[in-house]
Amino acid sequence: FSHRKCFDQVWAVHDEMRANNMQYSVVTYNTLIDACARSGDMSRISLLLEQMSQEGIEPNVVTYSTIVKRYCLDNRIDKAFEV
């Protein structure tokens, strides 16, 4: 859905997975973070990172590079360095 720019469907699947208590992995979170980056909706990033932390899932290089890349594309270098 993310690659087809169907971001509403990404979040619908996310909500459905949460409602069914499905277990997330770093790959699941990276997919959601990538959807945020592709759509330019960086406001969801901190919530996703918080959920990862609460679930004991460590962000990896893919997580961070996805976030940094979007901030750089948005010319928000200050935010990129905060990551």
N, C-alpha and C positions, 0 to 999 in steps of 0.2 A: 504493500500500500504506500509505503514511504517513497519508493522510487517512482511510483505513478502519481505522486503528489496528492494522494487521497488521505490527507492527514486526519480528517474527521474519523475515518475508518480505523486508523492506527489507534486513536484514543478510545474508540468504541471497543476494540479488541482488548486494549489495556484494562478498561473498566470491567469487561466480561471476565478476564483472567483474574482480576482482583476479587470479583464477586464469587468466583468459584475456588478461591484460595489456592490458586496455582502457584507453584514455586518458581521464582524468577532466578535467573543466572546473570552473570556479568554480560553475556551475549544479549539476553533479553533487554537489559538496561541500556546497553550500547545501541541497540536498535531503536529504542525510544529516544535516546539522546540524539541519535542521527536524524530521526524524524524532526526533532526540535530544531536542529541545525539547518536542515534542508528547508524547513518552513520559515525560518527566521524567528521562531517563537522560543527565545532563550529564557523567557520567564519561568518555564517549567523545569529548567535544569536544576536549580537548587533543591526543589522538592524531590526530584529523582535521585540526586546525590544523597539527600537525607534518608530516603527510603533504602538506598543501597547500604548506607551505614547502619541503619536500624536492623537490617537483615544480615549484617556481617559480610556483605559482599564488597570486596575491594575494587575500586576503579582500576583500570589497567591503562596501558599506553594508548589503546584505541579510544577509551573513554576521554582521556585528556586531550588527545590530538584532535578529536572531533569537535570538542568544545573550543579549543584554541583556534582551530581553523575558522570556525564561524565568526568568532570575535574579530579575527584579523580581517575577514571578508567585509565585516561591518565597520572596519576602521576603528575598532575599540581595543586598541593595543593595551591600554591600561587594564582592561578586564582580562585580556589574554594572559598578562603577566601575573594577575591574581590567582590564576588557576595553577 
